[in-house]
Each structure stands twice: as structure tokens, then as C-alpha cells.
Amino acid sequence: MEIPKVIKSPVLTEKSLQEATDGKYTFEVDLKANKREVAQAVKEAFNVDVLGVTTRILKGRRVRIRGTKLTRAASKFKKATVKVAAGQKIPAFETG
């Protein structure tokens, strides 16, 4: 898979920004992407050494349809947490 197809977006939450200080960066990735593809895409996109990748598939939550009492399920998605070598950083997660 190509890099833009593997990595959809960085996940910028309080928890993920806290983990970024420890060298762990979280991305939303394609459901079909495996750990090797995620590691390769991060390495090519940000020029960092990837030490490990953990992935998880999250179930889509219930979303209320506007103007009605009906709900629908949002799509499920996959998140990947990437551990990079000490001293290396990904600029998308820089705060300040």
C-alpha cells in the first residue's frame, strides 16, 4: 500500500499527546493495513526508526441522525501506536 493510503491521520488527543513525550505516536490507519505496512509508511513519511507497532480495531459508536430520534452506527476504524527510537520525534505531535 502507498503511504497516503496506509496513514489516514494522526490522533491528537490528550492521551496520545502525553504518550508522544515517551516516543509513542498514534495514527488512524487503513483497516486492511498490517503492522509491517504501518511501520514502513511511518519510516518513509517521517524519516524515523520504528521500534514497534501495536494496532487495534475500534468499533464505531452510535451516532444520532440529526433532526430525528434515530441512530446509526459509525464505521469501525483502526488505530496504530508506533514506538520510535529514542531522540527521534514526529513534528505533527509537537506542542507548544
Contacts in CASP RR format, 6 or more apart in sequence:
PFRMAT RR
TARGET T0000
AUTHOR 0000-0000-0000
METHOD contacts of the structure
MODEL  1
MEIPKVIKSPVLTEKSLQEATDGKYTFEVDLKANKREVAQAVKEAFNVDV
LGVTTRILKGRRVRIRGTKLTRAASKFKKATVKVAAGQKIPAFETG
1 30 0 8 1.000
1 32 0 8 1.000
1 33 0 8 1.000
1 37 0 8 1.000
1 41 0 8 1.000
3 41 0 8 1.000
3 44 0 8 1.000
3 45 0 8 1.000
5 30 0 8 1.000
5 33 0 8 1.000
6 29 0 8 1.000
6 30 0 8 1.000
6 33 0 8 1.000
6 37 0 8 1.000
6 38 0 8 1.000
6 41 0 8 1.000
7 27 0 8 1.000
7 28 0 8 1.000
7 29 0 8 1.000
7 38 0 8 1.000
7 41 0 8 1.000
7 42 0 8 1.000
7 45 0 8 1.000
8 27 0 8 1.000
8 28 0 8 1.000
8 29 0 8 1.000
8 30 0 8 1.000
9 27 0 8 1.000
9 28 0 8 1.000
10 16 0 8 1.000
10 25 0 8 1.000
10 26 0 8 1.000
10 27 0 8 1.000
10 28 0 8 1.000
10 90 0 8 1.000
10 92 0 8 1.000
10 93 0 8 1.000
11 26 0 8 1.000
11 27 0 8 1.000
11 28 0 8 1.000
11 79 0 8 1.000
12 92 0 8 1.000
12 93 0 8 1.000
13 26 0 8 1.000
16 25 0 8 1.000
16 26 0 8 1.000
16 93 0 8 1.000
17 93 0 8 1.000
17 95 0 8 1.000
19 25 0 8 1.000
19 26 0 8 1.000
19 81 0 8 1.000
20 89 0 8 1.000
20 90 0 8 1.000
20 93 0 8 1.000
23 83 0 8 1.000
23 84 0 8 1.000
23 86 0 8 1.000
23 88 0 8 1.000
23 89 0 8 1.000
24 81 0 8 1.000
24 82 0 8 1.000
24 83 0 8 1.000
24 84 0 8 1.000
25 42 0 8 1.000
25 81 0 8 1.000
25 82 0 8 1.000
25 84 0 8 1.000
25 90 0 8 1.000
25 92 0 8 1.000
25 93 0 8 1.000
26 79 0 8 1.000
26 80 0 8 1.000
26 81 0 8 1.000
26 82 0 8 1.000
27 38 0 8 1.000
27 42 0 8 1.000
27 79 0 8 1.000
27 80 0 8 1.000
27 82 0 8 1.000
28 77 0 8 1.000
28 78 0 8 1.000
28 79 0 8 1.000
29 38 0 8 1.000
29 55 0 8 1.000
29 78 0 8 1.000
29 79 0 8 1.000
29 80 0 8 1.000
30 78 0 8 1.000
31 57 0 8 1.000
31 76 0 8 1.000
31 77 0 8 1.000
31 78 0 8 1.000
33 41 0 8 1.000
33 78 0 8 1.000
33 80 0 8 1.000
34 55 0 8 1.000
35 52 0 8 1.000
35 53 0 8 1.000
35 54 0 8 1.000
35 55 0 8 1.000
35 80 0 8 1.000
38 53 0 8 1.000
38 55 0 8 1.000
38 80 0 8 1.000
38 82 0 8 1.000
39 50 0 8 1.000
39 52 0 8 1.000
39 53 0 8 1.000
39 82 0 8 1.000
42 48 0 8 1.000
42 50 0 8 1.000
42 82 0 8 1.000
42 84 0 8 1.000
42 90 0 8 1.000
43 49 0 8 1.000
43 50 0 8 1.000
46 90 0 8 1.000
46 91 0 8 1.000
48 84 0 8 1.000
48 85 0 8 1.000
48 88 0 8 1.000
48 89 0 8 1.000
48 90 0 8 1.000
49 84 0 8 1.000
49 85 0 8 1.000
49 88 0 8 1.000
50 82 0 8 1.000
50 83 0 8 1.000
50 84 0 8 1.000
50 85 0 8 1.000
51 83 0 8 1.000
51 84 0 8 1.000
51 85 0 8 1.000
52 82 0 8 1.000
52 83 0 8 1.000
53 80 0 8 1.000
53 81 0 8 1.000
53 82 0 8 1.000
53 83 0 8 1.000
54 80 0 8 1.000
54 81 0 8 1.000
55 78 0 8 1.000
55 79 0 8 1.000
55 80 0 8 1.000
55 81 0 8 1.000
56 78 0 8 1.000
56 79 0 8 1.000
57 76 0 8 1.000
57 77 0 8 1.000
57 78 0 8 1.000
58 76 0 8 1.000
58 77 0 8 1.000
58 78 0 8 1.000
58 79 0 8 1.000
59 76 0 8 1.000
60 73 0 8 1.000
60 74 0 8 1.000
60 75 0 8 1.000
60 76 0 8 1.000
60 77 0 8 1.000
61 73 0 8 1.000
61 74 0 8 1.000
62 71 0 8 1.000
62 72 0 8 1.000
62 73 0 8 1.000
62 74 0 8 1.000
63 71 0 8 1.000
63 72 0 8 1.000
63 73 0 8 1.000
63 74 0 8 1.000
64 70 0 8 1.000
64 71 0 8 1.000
65 71 0 8 1.000
65 72 0 8 1.000
84 90 0 8 1.000
END
